Amino acid sequence: MKGIGSDANSNLHASLVARQDSATTETTQSKPKKKICCACPDTKRLRDECVVTHGEAACTKWIEAHKRCLRAEGFNV
């Protein structure tokens, strides 16, 4: 025989398990497939060339473009 509130407890447990599974799936799906050093070679090259030639302050456009590319690849930068 079930006690008072046992249905609520099992519903709560099922809800928590579902949320945990969902969070795990999201984390797994957003995990980068490459190492950060190998991701976004085009924007990395443009960023690096600009910084060497003009200095970091003059290259925010390329630095931000590279960060956007890395984020799109799943990196947290």
Beta strands, then each sheet from edge to edge (+ up, - down):
end
